[in-house]
Amino acid sequence: MVIFTHRIITSLSIITLVLTITGCSHEQSPKQDTNTMTTFDLVDFFSGTTIGSGFVQDRSGEIIRTFEVVTTGDFNNDSGTLKEVFTWNDGEIENRTWTLSRTGETEWSGSAPDVVGTALGKIKDDKLRWSYTLTLKVGGKNVNLKFDDQMWISRTGVMVNHAKFSKFGLHLGDVVVSFRK
């Protein structure tokens, strides 16, 4: 009887865990009035210099680091480079240079030295959504984190970037940045 009860509890625990994980993965997108949307134009927004401020938060929502970022974009229609210089609140300076290419009417691909493989981006209305794996140094070790990176541009020209990062499918935290020209 004890073994039977233990098996039932174990089975129910596994089912609950699976349902919880799959339930959390369903993502809802906000409904928007299509008459007020701006079309996201990557080349237009990132050509020249943009500045941004942001933070990294852990999975509980606690802000663990803040930063300022300056980007410099140099584009020739369907391709170009985007240089990012991050200045972190602890004084660390981080540089990343993206090489970006339009691969379709609404699709982009990107690469950078610390990106595993190719970043894939898709524009829909006023949003650009990237998917990529980034290698970061954590405690002296390289760790690959999966990023679901969404950018939204407002009619006023402010761009908000919200990137969720995960490892083995588990959400670890978020990066939120606000950019302006």
OpenMM code with the backbone's topology and positions (N, CA, C; nanometers):
from openmm import Vec3, app, unit

residues = "MET VAL ILE PHE THR HIS ARG ILE ILE THR SER LEU SER ILE ILE THR LEU VAL LEU THR ILE THR GLY CYS SER HIS GLU GLN SER PRO LYS GLN ASP THR ASN THR MET THR THR PHE ASP LEU VAL ASP PHE PHE SER GLY THR THR ILE GLY SER GLY PHE VAL GLN ASP ARG SER GLY GLU ILE ILE ARG THR PHE GLU VAL VAL THR THR GLY ASP PHE ASN ASN ASP SER GLY THR LEU LYS GLU VAL PHE THR TRP ASN ASP GLY GLU ILE GLU ASN ARG THR TRP THR LEU SER ARG THR GLY GLU THR GLU TRP SER GLY SER ALA PRO ASP VAL VAL GLY THR ALA LEU GLY LYS ILE LYS ASP ASP LYS LEU ARG TRP SER TYR THR LEU THR LEU LYS VAL GLY GLY LYS ASN VAL ASN LEU LYS PHE ASP ASP GLN MET TRP ILE SER ARG THR GLY VAL MET VAL ASN HIS ALA LYS PHE SER LYS PHE GLY LEU HIS LEU GLY ASP VAL VAL VAL SER PHE ARG LYS".split()
positions = [
    Vec3(0.0819, -0.1199, 0.0000),
    Vec3(0.0000, 0.0000, 0.0000),
    Vec3(0.0861, 0.1261, 0.0000),
    Vec3(0.1952, 0.1262, 0.0775),
    Vec3(0.2838, 0.2411, 0.0832),
    Vec3(0.3515, 0.2619, -0.0521),
    Vec3(0.3960, 0.1534, -0.1158),
    Vec3(0.4608, 0.1635, -0.2465),
    Vec3(0.3611, 0.2153, -0.3497),
    Vec3(0.2374, 0.1654, -0.3460),
    Vec3(0.1341, 0.2091, -0.4387),
    Vec3(0.1061, 0.3589, -0.4201),
    Vec3(0.0919, 0.4049, -0.2965),
    Vec3(0.0668, 0.5461, -0.2670),
    Vec3(0.1844, 0.6316, -0.3137),
    Vec3(0.3052, 0.5848, -0.2908),
    Vec3(0.4250, 0.6580, -0.3328),
    Vec3(0.4278, 0.6731, -0.4856),
    Vec3(0.3894, 0.5661, -0.5588),
    Vec3(0.3872, 0.5732, -0.7056),
    Vec3(0.2823, 0.6731, -0.7547),
    Vec3(0.1676, 0.6756, -0.6910),
    Vec3(0.0626, 0.7701, -0.7302),
    Vec3(0.1099, 0.9134, -0.7061),
    Vec3(0.1683, 0.9383, -0.5904),
    Vec3(0.2170, 1.0730, -0.5588),
    Vec3(0.3265, 1.1139, -0.6566),
    Vec3(0.4176, 1.0228, -0.6871),
    Vec3(0.5248, 1.0517, -0.7826),
    Vec3(0.4667, 1.0817, -0.9202),
    Vec3(0.3709, 1.0011, -0.9655),
    Vec3(0.3085, 1.0225, -1.0968),
    Vec3(0.2367, 1.1568, -1.1024),
    Vec3(0.1615, 1.1891, -0.9971),
    Vec3(0.0907, 1.3171, -0.9932),
    Vec3(0.1886, 1.4343, -0.9914),
    Vec3(0.2988, 1.4186, -0.9216),
    Vec3(0.4003, 1.5248, -0.9168),
    Vec3(0.4594, 1.5490, -1.0549),
    Vec3(0.4898, 1.4419, -1.1265),
    Vec3(0.5464, 1.4549, -1.2609),
    Vec3(0.4457, 1.5205, -1.3547),
    Vec3(0.3199, 1.4785, -1.3487),
    Vec3(0.2156, 1.5372, -1.4335),
    Vec3(0.1998, 1.6856, -1.4020),
    Vec3(0.1986, 1.7208, -1.2739),
    Vec3(0.1859, 1.8609, -1.2333),
    Vec3(0.3029, 1.9430, -1.2848),
    Vec3(0.4236, 1.8891, -1.2744),
    Vec3(0.5425, 1.9588, -1.3226),
    Vec3(0.5346, 1.9824, -1.4732),
    Vec3(0.4969, 1.8805, -1.5492),
    Vec3(0.4863, 1.8937, -1.6947),
    Vec3(0.3804, 1.9974, -1.7312),
    Vec3(0.2648, 1.9926, -1.6662),
    Vec3(0.1589, 2.0891, -1.6951),
    Vec3(0.2014, 2.2308, -1.6588),
    Vec3(0.2740, 2.2457, -1.5490),
    Vec3(0.3217, 2.3777, -1.5084),
    Vec3(0.4195, 2.4332, -1.6101),
    Vec3(0.5145, 2.3514, -1.6530),
    Vec3(0.6148, 2.3974, -1.7492),
    Vec3(0.5504, 2.4315, -1.8827),
    Vec3(0.4621, 2.3467, -1.9332),
    Vec3(0.3994, 2.3749, -2.0627),
    Vec3(0.3017, 2.4911, -2.0518),
    Vec3(0.2374, 2.5069, -1.9387),
    Vec3(0.1465, 2.6193, -1.9196),
    Vec3(0.2195, 2.7515, -1.9177),
    Vec3(0.3406, 2.7531, -1.8640),
    Vec3(0.4202, 2.8756, -1.8579),
    Vec3(0.4764, 2.9136, -1.9935),
    Vec3(0.4846, 2.8190, -2.0847),
    Vec3(0.5472, 2.8492, -2.2130),
    Vec3(0.4507, 2.9169, -2.3099),
    Vec3(0.3211, 2.9195, -2.2788),
    Vec3(0.2253, 2.9852, -2.3666),
    Vec3(0.2405, 3.1359, -2.3526),
    Vec3(0.2655, 3.2013, -2.4643),
    Vec3(0.2924, 3.3434, -2.4613),
    Vec3(0.1789, 3.4174, -2.5295),
    Vec3(0.1283, 3.5203, -2.4643),
    Vec3(0.0231, 3.5994, -2.5223),
    Vec3(0.0817, 3.7290, -2.5739),
    Vec3(0.0333, 3.7743, -2.6868),
    Vec3(0.0796, 3.9030, -2.7368),
    Vec3(-0.0331, 4.0044, -2.7186),
    Vec3(0.0040, 4.1277, -2.6839),
    Vec3(-0.0990, 4.2282, -2.6616),
    Vec3(-0.1708, 4.2632, -2.7907),
    Vec3(-0.3000, 4.2901, -2.7782),
    Vec3(-0.3779, 4.3315, -2.8936),
    Vec3(-0.3521, 4.4801, -2.9161),
    Vec3(-0.3403, 4.5187, -3.0434),
    Vec3(-0.3119, 4.6576, -3.0754),
    Vec3(-0.4069, 4.7051, -3.1834),
    Vec3(-0.4358, 4.8332, -3.1786),
    Vec3(-0.5143, 4.8972, -3.2824),
    Vec3(-0.4228, 4.9195, -3.4028),
    Vec3(-0.4525, 4.8548, -3.5147),
    Vec3(-0.3635, 4.8622, -3.6309),
    Vec3(-0.3554, 5.0029, -3.6886),
    Vec3(-0.4490, 5.0913, -3.6564),
    Vec3(-0.4441, 5.2278, -3.7081),
    Vec3(-0.3383, 5.3126, -3.6388),
    Vec3(-0.2874, 5.2691, -3.5233),
    Vec3(-0.1901, 5.3493, -3.4494),
    Vec3(-0.0494, 5.2912, -3.4572),
    Vec3(-0.0298, 5.1862, -3.5341),
    Vec3(0.1003, 5.1203, -3.5387),
    Vec3(0.1986, 5.1921, -3.6290),
    Vec3(0.3235, 5.1789, -3.5909),
    Vec3(0.4365, 5.2236, -3.6710),
    Vec3(0.5050, 5.0985, -3.7218),
    Vec3(0.5554, 5.1014, -3.8434),
    Vec3(0.6288, 4.9864, -3.8949),
    Vec3(0.7725, 4.9940, -3.8459),
    Vec3(0.8228, 4.8830, -3.7951),
    Vec3(0.9604, 4.8782, -3.7456),
    Vec3(1.0546, 4.8752, -3.8651),
    Vec3(1.1426, 4.9739, -3.8719),
    Vec3(1.2425, 4.9810, -3.9788),
    Vec3(1.3803, 4.9741, -3.9138),
    Vec3(1.4418, 4.8570, -3.9157),
    Vec3(1.5699, 4.8343, -3.8497),
    Vec3(1.6774, 4.9297, -3.9008),
    Vec3(1.6880, 4.9438, -4.0328),
    Vec3(1.7917, 5.0289, -4.0917),
    Vec3(1.7714, 5.1741, -4.0504),
    Vec3(1.6487, 5.2223, -4.0581),
    Vec3(1.6198, 5.3609, -4.0227),
    Vec3(1.6507, 5.3874, -3.8753),
    Vec3(1.6061, 5.2992, -3.7873),
    Vec3(1.6244, 5.3251, -3.6445),
    Vec3(1.7707, 5.3159, -3.6027),
    Vec3(1.8420, 5.2140, -3.6489),
    Vec3(1.9776, 5.1908, -3.5997),
    Vec3(2.0881, 5.2556, -3.6838),
    Vec3(2.0552, 5.3224, -3.7945),
    Vec3(2.1586, 5.3958, -3.8686),
    Vec3(2.2046, 5.5140, -3.7840),
    Vec3(2.3352, 5.5342, -3.7793),
    Vec3(2.3882, 5.6419, -3.6960),
    Vec3(2.3962, 5.5982, -3.5505),
    Vec3(2.3791, 5.6949, -3.4607),
    Vec3(2.3965, 5.6690, -3.3175),
    Vec3(2.2624, 5.6643, -3.2454),
    Vec3(2.2461, 5.5657, -3.1609),
    Vec3(2.1332, 5.5603, -3.0678),
    Vec3(2.1912, 5.5418, -2.9283),
    Vec3(2.1150, 5.5857, -2.8280),
    Vec3(2.1577, 5.5656, -2.6895),
    Vec3(2.0458, 5.4969, -2.6135),
    Vec3(2.0843, 5.4194, -2.5148),
    Vec3(1.9854, 5.3464, -2.4377),
    Vec3(2.0272, 5.3293, -2.2929),
    Vec3(1.9283, 5.3015, -2.2111),
    Vec3(1.9486, 5.2709, -2.0696),
    Vec3(1.8701, 5.1456, -2.0394),
    Vec3(1.9272, 5.0605, -1.9541),
    Vec3(1.8563, 4.9372, -1.9253),
    Vec3(1.9018, 4.8687, -1.7993),
    Vec3(1.8436, 4.7514, -1.7792),
    Vec3(1.8760, 4.6721, -1.6611),
    Vec3(1.8598, 4.5243, -1.6911),
    Vec3(1.9227, 4.4440, -1.6070),
    Vec3(1.9079, 4.2988, -1.6100),
    Vec3(1.8390, 4.2611, -1.4804),
    Vec3(1.7371, 4.1773, -1.4908),
    Vec3(1.6704, 4.1293, -1.3695),
    Vec3(1.6718, 3.9780, -1.3682),
    Vec3(1.6764, 3.9231, -1.2474),
    Vec3(1.6738, 3.7774, -1.2359),
    Vec3(1.5301, 3.7287, -1.2494),
    Vec3(1.5110, 3.5993, -1.2407),
    Vec3(1.3777, 3.5418, -1.2638),
    Vec3(1.2741, 3.5856, -1.1620),
    Vec3(1.3186, 3.6327, -1.0438),
    Vec3(1.2238, 3.6806, -0.9427),
    Vec3(1.1859, 3.8266, -0.9654),
    Vec3(1.2516, 3.8924, -1.0633),
    Vec3(1.2211, 4.0316, -1.0928),
    Vec3(1.3148, 4.1306, -1.0262),
    Vec3(1.4124, 4.0815, -0.9499),
    Vec3(1.5069, 4.1711, -0.8835),
    Vec3(1.6093, 4.2222, -0.9849),
    Vec3(1.6284, 4.3540, -0.9883),
    Vec3(1.7273, 4.4133, -1.0781),
    Vec3(1.8658, 4.3848, -1.0217),
    Vec3(1.9498, 4.3197, -1.1040),
    Vec3(2.0820, 4.2799, -1.0563),
    Vec3(2.1947, 4.3616, -1.1194),
    Vec3(2.1700, 4.4249, -1.2332),
    Vec3(2.2692, 4.5121, -1.2970),
    Vec3(2.1969, 4.6161, -1.3808),
    Vec3(2.2593, 4.7329, -1.3936),
    Vec3(2.2073, 4.8361, -1.4827),
    Vec3(2.3181, 4.8761, -1.5794),
    Vec3(2.2796, 4.9404, -1.6887),
    Vec3(2.3783, 4.9790, -1.7891),
    Vec3(2.3274, 5.0931, -1.8759),
    Vec3(2.4221, 5.1562, -1.9426),
    Vec3(2.3964, 5.2512, -2.0505),
    Vec3(2.4572, 5.1878, -2.1749),
    Vec3(2.3978, 5.2120, -2.2906),
    Vec3(2.4507, 5.1549, -2.4147),
    Vec3(2.4455, 5.2604, -2.5248),
    Vec3(2.5508, 5.2640, -2.6046),
    Vec3(2.5561, 5.3493, -2.7232),
    Vec3(2.5760, 5.2562, -2.8419),
    Vec3(2.4907, 5.2717, -2.9435),
    Vec3(2.5053, 5.1905, -3.0645),
    Vec3(2.5391, 5.2822, -3.1818),
    Vec3(2.6178, 5.2282, -3.2727),
    Vec3(2.6506, 5.2992, -3.3962),
    Vec3(2.6246, 5.2036, -3.5117),
    Vec3(2.5290, 5.2417, -3.5959),
    Vec3(2.4925, 5.1565, -3.7084),
    Vec3(2.5401, 5.2137, -3.8402),
    Vec3(2.5947, 5.1264, -3.9227),
    Vec3(2.6406, 5.1638, -4.0564),
    Vec3(2.5780, 5.0641, -4.1540),
    Vec3(2.4761, 5.1105, -4.2276),
    Vec3(2.3995, 5.0213, -4.3143),
    Vec3(2.4041, 5.0662, -4.4590),
    Vec3(2.3969, 4.9672, -4.5480),
    Vec3(2.3876, 4.9898, -4.6910),
    Vec3(2.2673, 4.9096, -4.7390),
    Vec3(2.1488, 4.9667, -4.7268),
    Vec3(2.0220, 4.9038, -4.7648),
    Vec3(1.9935, 4.7747, -4.6886),
    Vec3(2.0410, 4.6619, -4.7394),
    Vec3(2.0021, 4.5328, -4.6840),
    Vec3(2.1065, 4.4674, -4.5949),
    Vec3(2.2119, 4.5401, -4.5589),
    Vec3(2.3124, 4.4818, -4.4699),
    Vec3(2.3898, 4.5930, -4.4007),
    Vec3(2.4597, 4.5545, -4.2949),
    Vec3(2.5402, 4.6534, -4.2247),
    Vec3(2.5924, 4.6003, -4.0930),
    Vec3(2.6545, 4.6911, -4.0193),
    Vec3(2.7071, 4.6558, -3.8875),
    Vec3(2.6428, 4.7443, -3.7819),
    Vec3(2.6290, 4.6880, -3.6644),
    Vec3(2.5773, 4.7605, -3.5492),
    Vec3(2.6747, 4.7378, -3.4344),
    Vec3(2.7453, 4.8446, -3.3959),
    Vec3(2.8417, 4.8362, -3.2861),
    Vec3(2.7722, 4.8799, -3.1580),
    Vec3(2.7853, 4.7980, -3.0544),
    Vec3(2.7263, 4.8276, -2.9240),
    Vec3(2.8385, 4.8454, -2.8222),
    Vec3(2.8284, 4.9506, -2.7410),
    Vec3(2.9216, 4.9706, -2.6302),
    Vec3(2.8372, 4.9844, -2.5036),
    Vec3(2.8479, 4.8839, -2.4164),
    Vec3(2.7745, 4.8822, -2.2901),
    Vec3(2.8656, 4.9328, -2.1788),
    Vec3(2.8153, 5.0240, -2.0968),
    Vec3(2.8851, 5.0667, -1.9762),
    Vec3(2.7987, 5.0230, -1.8586),
    Vec3(2.8487, 4.9248, -1.7832),
    Vec3(2.7737, 4.8655, -1.6728),
    Vec3(2.7922, 4.9468, -1.5452),
    Vec3(2.6959, 4.9363, -1.4541),
    Vec3(2.7003, 5.0132, -1.3296),
    Vec3(2.8210, 4.9797, -1.2420),
    Vec3(2.8845, 4.8648, -1.2644),
    Vec3(3.0039, 4.8290, -1.1868),
    Vec3(3.1328, 4.8735, -1.2564),
    Vec3(3.1192, 4.9487, -1.3678),
    Vec3(3.2357, 5.0007, -1.4378),
    Vec3(3.2820, 4.9167, -1.5558),
    Vec3(3.2317, 4.7951, -1.5679),
    Vec3(3.2716, 4.7097, -1.6802),
    Vec3(3.2244, 4.7715, -1.8119),
    Vec3(3.3093, 4.7632, -1.9133),
    Vec3(3.2743, 4.8078, -2.0488),
    Vec3(3.2722, 4.6836, -2.1373),
    Vec3(3.1647, 4.6683, -2.2119),
    Vec3(3.1483, 4.5508, -2.2988),
    Vec3(3.1193, 4.5991, -2.4406),
    Vec3(3.1886, 4.5425, -2.5378),
    Vec3(3.1692, 4.5772, -2.6790),
    Vec3(3.1177, 4.4562, -2.7556),
    Vec3(3.0267, 4.4821, -2.8480),
    Vec3(2.9781, 4.3759, -2.9367),
    Vec3(2.9513, 4.4399, -3.0728),
    Vec3(2.9931, 4.3743, -3.1784),
    Vec3(2.9637, 4.4223, -3.3136),
    Vec3(2.8829, 4.3160, -3.3865),
    Vec3(2.7632, 4.3556, -3.4260),
    Vec3(2.6739, 4.2687, -3.5017),
    Vec3(2.6948, 4.2933, -3.6510),
    Vec3(2.6905, 4.1875, -3.7294),
    Vec3(2.6819, 4.1962, -3.8747),
    Vec3(2.5411, 4.1501, -3.9103),
    Vec3(2.4639, 4.2394, -3.9720),
    Vec3(2.3223, 4.2124, -3.9981),
    Vec3(2.2944, 4.2113, -4.1477),
    Vec3(2.2045, 4.1218, -4.1897),
    Vec3(2.1661, 4.1113, -4.3311),
    Vec3(2.0170, 4.0838, -4.3422),
    Vec3(1.9534, 4.1548, -4.4346),
    Vec3(1.8119, 4.1273, -4.4636),
    Vec3(1.8069, 3.9989, -4.5464),
    Vec3(1.7242, 3.9041, -4.5042),
    Vec3(1.7140, 3.7769, -4.5761),
    Vec3(1.5785, 3.7592, -4.6431),
    Vec3(1.4887, 3.8517, -4.6208),
    Vec3(1.3557, 3.8481, -4.6795),
    Vec3(1.2898, 3.9825, -4.6546),
    Vec3(1.1667, 3.9959, -4.6989),
    Vec3(1.0970, 4.1235, -4.6837),
    Vec3(1.0889, 4.1666, -4.5373),
    Vec3(1.0655, 4.0709, -4.4478),
    Vec3(1.0532, 4.1033, -4.3053),
    Vec3(1.1515, 4.0257, -4.2183),
    Vec3(1.2476, 3.9585, -4.2805),
    Vec3(1.3416, 3.8756, -4.2042),
    Vec3(1.4833, 3.9308, -4.2095),
    Vec3(1.5544, 3.9120, -4.0967),
    Vec3(1.6939, 3.9522, -4.0841),
    Vec3(1.7728, 3.8385, -4.0217),
    Vec3(1.9022, 3.8351, -4.0508),
    Vec3(1.9922, 3.7436, -3.9810),
    Vec3(2.1063, 3.8269, -3.9247),
    Vec3(2.1669, 3.7749, -3.8189),
    Vec3(2.2751, 3.8486, -3.7564),
    Vec3(2.3785, 3.7560, -3.6977),
    Vec3(2.5000, 3.8081, -3.6879),
    Vec3(2.6064, 3.7330, -3.6228),
    Vec3(2.6931, 3.8302, -3.5444),
    Vec3(2.7574, 3.7767, -3.4426),
    Vec3(2.8515, 3.8510, -3.3595),
    Vec3(2.9470, 3.7479, -3.3011),
    Vec3(3.0662, 3.7891, -3.2599),
    Vec3(3.1634, 3.6917, -3.2097),
    Vec3(3.1136, 3.6048, -3.0942),
    Vec3(3.0257, 3.6578, -3.0096),
    Vec3(2.9776, 3.5801, -2.8955),
    Vec3(2.8390, 3.5197, -2.9175),
    Vec3(2.7921, 3.5202, -3.0421),
    Vec3(2.6644, 3.4575, -3.0762),
    Vec3(2.6932, 3.3210, -3.1381),
    Vec3(2.6254, 3.2191, -3.0863),
    Vec3(2.6415, 3.0828, -3.1376),
    Vec3(2.5517, 3.0686, -3.2603),
    Vec3(2.6105, 3.0384, -3.3743),
    Vec3(2.5312, 3.0249, -3.4964),
    Vec3(2.4833, 3.1602, -3.5449),
    Vec3(2.3596, 3.1640, -3.5914),
    Vec3(2.3030, 3.2849, -3.6510),
    Vec3(2.1808, 3.3299, -3.5731),
    Vec3(2.1725, 3.4593, -3.5470),
    Vec3(2.0527, 3.5184, -3.4875),
    Vec3(1.9507, 3.5369, -3.5993),
    Vec3(1.8261, 3.5044, -3.5707),
    Vec3(1.7191, 3.5194, -3.6692),
    Vec3(1.6187, 3.6210, -3.6182),
    Vec3(1.5851, 3.7182, -3.7042),
    Vec3(1.4912, 3.8226, -3.6662),
    Vec3(1.3768, 3.8318, -3.7649),
    Vec3(1.2585, 3.8662, -3.7121),
    Vec3(1.1399, 3.8803, -3.7968),
    Vec3(1.0639, 4.0048, -3.7530),
    Vec3(1.0312, 4.0883, -3.8513),
    Vec3(0.9551, 4.2103, -3.8252),
    Vec3(0.8080, 4.1829, -3.8508),
    Vec3(0.7253, 4.2297, -3.7575),
    Vec3(0.5802, 4.2256, -3.7767),
    Vec3(0.5248, 4.3561, -3.7211),
    Vec3(0.4748, 4.4387, -3.8109),
    Vec3(0.4193, 4.5686, -3.7744),
    Vec3(0.5248, 4.6528, -3.7021),
    Vec3(0.4996, 4.6852, -3.5757),
    Vec3(0.5889, 4.7725, -3.4994),
    Vec3(0.6871, 4.6952, -3.4117),
    Vec3(0.7018, 4.5654, -3.4384),
    Vec3(0.7879, 4.4805, -3.3554),
    Vec3(0.8927, 4.4078, -3.4395),
    Vec3(1.0074, 4.3860, -3.3760),
    Vec3(1.1128, 4.3016, -3.4325),
    Vec3(1.1465, 4.1996, -3.3255),
    Vec3(1.1401, 4.0728, -3.3616),
    Vec3(1.1669, 3.9660, -3.2653),
    Vec3(1.2872, 3.8850, -3.3124),
    Vec3(1.3884, 3.8774, -3.2253),
    Vec3(1.5107, 3.8017, -3.2522),
    Vec3(1.5133, 3.6757, -3.1679),
    Vec3(1.5765, 3.5732, -3.2218),
    Vec3(1.6025, 3.4497, -3.1477),
    Vec3(1.7487, 3.4135, -3.1717),
    Vec3(1.8233, 3.3948, -3.0616),
    Vec3(1.9651, 3.3624, -3.0749),
    Vec3(2.0186, 3.3051, -2.9441),
    Vec3(2.1377, 3.2476, -2.9531),
    Vec3(2.2089, 3.1971, -2.8361),
    Vec3(2.3351, 3.2800, -2.8195),
    Vec3(2.3532, 3.3330, -2.6992),
    Vec3(2.4658, 3.4203, -2.6687),
    Vec3(2.5552, 3.3529, -2.5655),
    Vec3(2.6858, 3.3566, -2.5881),
    Vec3(2.7820, 3.3019, -2.4927),
    Vec3(2.8274, 3.4139, -2.3996),
    Vec3(2.8037, 3.3949, -2.2693),
    Vec3(2.8433, 3.4938, -2.1692),
    Vec3(2.9390, 3.4311, -2.0694),
    Vec3(3.0282, 3.5125, -2.0162),
    Vec3(3.1172, 3.4666, -1.9092),
    Vec3(3.0428, 3.4803, -1.7772),
    Vec3(3.0301, 3.3693, -1.7050),
    Vec3(2.9664, 3.3690, -1.5736),
    Vec3(3.0594, 3.2941, -1.4797),
    Vec3(3.1113, 3.3639, -1.3806),
    Vec3(3.2023, 3.2993, -1.2861),
    Vec3(3.3258, 3.2410, -1.3523),
    Vec3(3.3756, 3.3075, -1.4563),
    Vec3(3.4949, 3.2599, -1.5249),
    Vec3(3.4705, 3.1503, -1.6271),
    Vec3(3.3452, 3.1079, -1.6423),
    Vec3(3.3119, 3.0030, -1.7393),
    Vec3(3.2214, 3.0599, -1.8479),
    Vec3(3.2334, 3.0038, -1.9684),
    Vec3(3.1432, 3.0407, -2.0772),
    Vec3(3.0121, 2.9653, -2.0621),
    Vec3(2.9018, 3.0397, -2.0681),
    Vec3(2.7685, 2.9810, -2.0566),
    Vec3(2.6870, 3.0273, -2.1765),
    Vec3(2.6237, 2.9334, -2.2461),
    Vec3(2.5365, 2.9660, -2.3588),
    Vec3(2.3949, 2.9866, -2.3080),
    Vec3(2.3393, 3.1043, -2.3351),
    Vec3(2.2031, 3.1365, -2.2951),
    Vec3(2.1195, 3.1651, -2.4191),
    Vec3(1.9982, 3.1145, -2.4203),
    Vec3(1.9033, 3.1353, -2.5298),
    Vec3(1.8297, 3.2664, -2.5043),
    Vec3(1.8231, 3.3525, -2.6057),
    Vec3(1.7551, 3.4809, -2.5934),
    Vec3(1.6336, 3.4867, -2.6848),
    Vec3(1.5218, 3.5322, -2.6290),
    Vec3(1.4008, 3.5668, -2.7031),
    Vec3(1.3910, 3.7178, -2.6880),
    Vec3(1.4286, 3.7897, -2.7911),
    Vec3(1.4556, 3.9328, -2.7847),
    Vec3(1.3508, 4.0064, -2.8672),
    Vec3(1.2668, 4.0861, -2.8012),
    Vec3(1.1607, 4.1573, -2.8712),
    Vec3(1.1815, 4.3075, -2.8609),
    Vec3(1.1744, 4.3734, -2.9756),
    Vec3(1.1892, 4.5183, -2.9822),
    Vec3(1.0579, 4.5771, -3.0320),
    Vec3(1.0171, 4.6861, -2.9702),
    Vec3(0.8929, 4.7530, -3.0077),
    Vec3(0.9222, 4.9009, -3.0253),
    Vec3(0.8790, 4.9571, -3.1374),
    Vec3(0.9020, 5.0997, -3.1619),
    Vec3(0.7703, 5.1752, -3.1501),
    Vec3(0.7748, 5.2872, -3.0793),
    Vec3(0.6548, 5.3684, -3.0606),
    Vec3(0.6442, 5.4723, -3.1715),
    Vec3(0.5297, 5.5352, -3.1802),
    Vec3(0.5104, 5.6416, -3.2791),
    Vec3(0.5993, 5.7614, -3.2493),
    Vec3(0.6448, 5.7747, -3.1238),
    Vec3(0.7322, 5.8868, -3.0869),
    Vec3(0.8787, 5.8572, -3.1155),
    Vec3(0.9093, 5.7367, -3.1646),
    Vec3(1.0464, 5.7025, -3.1991),
    Vec3(1.1265, 5.6382, -3.0881),
    Vec3(1.0653, 5.6175, -2.9726),
    Vec3(1.1333, 5.5464, -2.8640),
    Vec3(1.1196, 5.3970, -2.8906),
    Vec3(1.2283, 5.3239, -2.8702),
    Vec3(1.2249, 5.1791, -2.8898),
    Vec3(1.2495, 5.1109, -2.7562),
    Vec3(1.1621, 5.0184, -2.7215),
    Vec3(1.1762, 4.9399, -2.5991),
    Vec3(1.2144, 4.7983, -2.6399),
    Vec3(1.3163, 4.7458, -2.5737),
    Vec3(1.3699, 4.6133, -2.6029),
    Vec3(1.3553, 4.5275, -2.4766),
    Vec3(1.2872, 4.4154, -2.4898),
    Vec3(1.2712, 4.3218, -2.3778),
    Vec3(1.3207, 4.1856, -2.4237),
    Vec3(1.4277, 4.1395, -2.3616),
    Vec3(1.4852, 4.0098, -2.3975),
    Vec3(1.4747, 3.9157, -2.2786),
    Vec3(1.4134, 3.8003, -2.3017),
    Vec3(1.4085, 3.6950, -2.2001),
    Vec3(1.5239, 3.6006, -2.2281),
    Vec3(1.5958, 3.5601, -2.1226),
    Vec3(1.7027, 3.4632, -2.1448),
    Vec3(1.6789, 3.3391, -2.0608),
    Vec3(1.7218, 3.2240, -2.1181),
    Vec3(1.6943, 3.0953, -2.0548),
    Vec3(1.8089, 2.9983, -2.0801),
    Vec3(1.8076, 2.8918, -2.0026),
    Vec3(1.9034, 2.7818, -2.0183),
    Vec3(1.8239, 2.6536, -1.9985),
    Vec3(1.8392, 2.5583, -2.0882),
    Vec3(1.7649, 2.4317, -2.0841),
    Vec3(1.6139, 2.4554, -2.0750),
    Vec3(1.5657, 2.5628, -2.1369),
    Vec3(1.4237, 2.5937, -2.1380),
    Vec3(1.3715, 2.6611, -2.0125),
    Vec3(1.4567, 2.6833, -1.9137),
    Vec3(1.4144, 2.7486, -1.7899),
    Vec3(1.4458, 2.8975, -1.7956),
    Vec3(1.3445, 2.9792, -1.7736),
    Vec3(1.3601, 3.1244, -1.7752),
    Vec3(1.4491, 3.1669, -1.6585),
    Vec3(1.5579, 3.2371, -1.6894),
    Vec3(1.6520, 3.2809, -1.5862),
    Vec3(1.6418, 3.4294, -1.5552),
    Vec3(1.5966, 3.5083, -1.6523),
    Vec3(1.5875, 3.6519, -1.6282),
    Vec3(1.5529, 3.7281, -1.7539),
    Vec3(1.5632, 3.8608, -1.7422),
    Vec3(1.5244, 3.9498, -1.8503),
    Vec3(1.6226, 4.0658, -1.8609),
    Vec3(1.6343, 4.1167, -1.9821),
    Vec3(1.7068, 4.2406, -2.0072),
    Vec3(1.6053, 4.3372, -2.0670),
    Vec3(1.5965, 4.4576, -2.0098),
    Vec3(1.5038, 4.5585, -2.0593),
    Vec3(1.5843, 4.6845, -2.0906),
    Vec3(1.5652, 4.7374, -2.2122),
    Vec3(1.6380, 4.8563, -2.2565),
    Vec3(1.5412, 4.9511, -2.3258),
    Vec3(1.5586, 5.0792, -2.3032),
    Vec3(1.4848, 5.1819, -2.3755),
    Vec3(1.5855, 5.2601, -2.4592),
    Vec3(1.5615, 5.2686, -2.5916),
    Vec3(1.6523, 5.3373, -2.6840),
    Vec3(1.5867, 5.4638, -2.7386),
    Vec3(1.6711, 5.5614, -2.7701),
    Vec3(1.6249, 5.6810, -2.8409),
    Vec3(1.7364, 5.7289, -2.9333),
    Vec3(1.6988, 5.7980, -3.0380),
    Vec3(1.7970, 5.8519, -3.1351),
    Vec3(1.8605, 5.9754, -3.0774),
] * unit.nanometer
topology = app.Topology()
chain = topology.addChain("A")
for resn in residues:
    res = topology.addResidue(resn, chain)
    for name in ("N", "CA", "C"):
        topology.addAtom(name, app.Element.getBySymbol(name[0]), res)
